[in-house]
Amino acid sequence: MKKRELEFELLPEIEARYSPMYFGEGDVLEEDLRAMLLAAIQAPSAYNEQPWRFYVAKTQQDKEMLMEYMLPGEKEWMVNAPVWILLAGDIGDTHNGLYNYWSSFDAGCAWGFLSLEAQRRGYVTHCIGSFDRIDLRNEFQKNENLEIYGIVAVGRPAPEEITAKEKIPARKSVNAVQLRRK
Ligand SMILES: Cc1cc2nc3c(=O)[nH]c(=O)nc-3n(C[C@H](O)[C@H](O)[C@H](O)COP(=O)(O)O)c2cc1C
């Protein structure tokens, strides 16, 4: 299996995860999908507010609704993924009624967990952020408490002859991302 060449051995799912543009044959099993969402909601969140919200699109009708808000360029490869999961956050559903500053941070962690559980179960994921998030919000909630963060395509990996041609984007070094005080 294709994986990253890293300085240290990490969780196999971290080493293997990347965002493919191609998907293979095969559906996402209902139980696996539920387990991915279950993994996602095990993420930590500020004050345990659990601001993440998910919308699973599996039918043509649901996908077409999402496509209306997507920018050109993504639909073409996304359509080959059997499941799309819209990831949002509720910035207003808090214990004290104040704005949840950490909603996107927490939802990001949840999607990270989701992607690794997907990987462990033999699936691949690719999140996109190129859609009209303001108009899309109105499909689900009219008020401004819902922030739409991403749409995650989930499917089986493409055959190896295809994935072999895909490049895993490189990362900055650990040193490069370490902050130093002025
Ligand atoms: C919030 C978010 C938005 C993204 N938006 C897009 C997108 O619009 N189109 C796309 O092809 N990839 C998108 N990506 C995928 C990133 O380009 C990808 O994660 C990054 O290049 C690192 O590559 P890797 O995931 O394969 O390691 C997005 C990823 C995230 C987390």
The ligand as a Gaussian input file, in Angstrom:
#p B3LYP/6-31G(d) Opt

LIG

0 1
 C      -10.643000      22.125000       5.017000
 C      -10.035000      21.516000       3.774000
 C      -10.398000      21.999000       2.534000
 C       -9.879000      21.410000       1.370000
 N      -10.338000      21.839000       0.138000
 C       -9.964000      21.162000      -0.960000
 C      -10.531000      21.487000      -2.231000
 O      -11.365000      22.368000      -2.345000
 N      -10.119000      20.764000      -3.299000
 C       -9.219000      19.752000      -3.202000
 O       -8.918000      19.103000      -4.207000
 N       -8.659000      19.422000      -2.007000
 C       -9.012000      20.086000      -0.889000
 N       -8.470000      19.748000       0.326000
 C       -7.451000      18.712000       0.406000
 C       -6.078000      19.347000       0.627000
 O       -5.649000      19.952000      -0.570000
 C       -5.094000      18.263000       1.092000
 O       -5.507000      17.781000       2.353000
 C       -3.669000      18.809000       1.196000
 O       -3.157000      19.147000      -0.065000
 C       -2.733000      17.803000       1.833000
 O       -2.753000      16.617000       1.090000
 P       -3.105000      15.199000       1.701000
 O       -4.450000      15.300000       2.382000
 O       -3.155000      14.280000       0.507000
 O       -2.024000      14.847000       2.661000
 C       -8.948000      20.341000       1.476000
 C       -8.578000      19.871000       2.741000
 C       -9.121000      20.440000       3.881000
 C       -8.733000      19.888000       5.236000

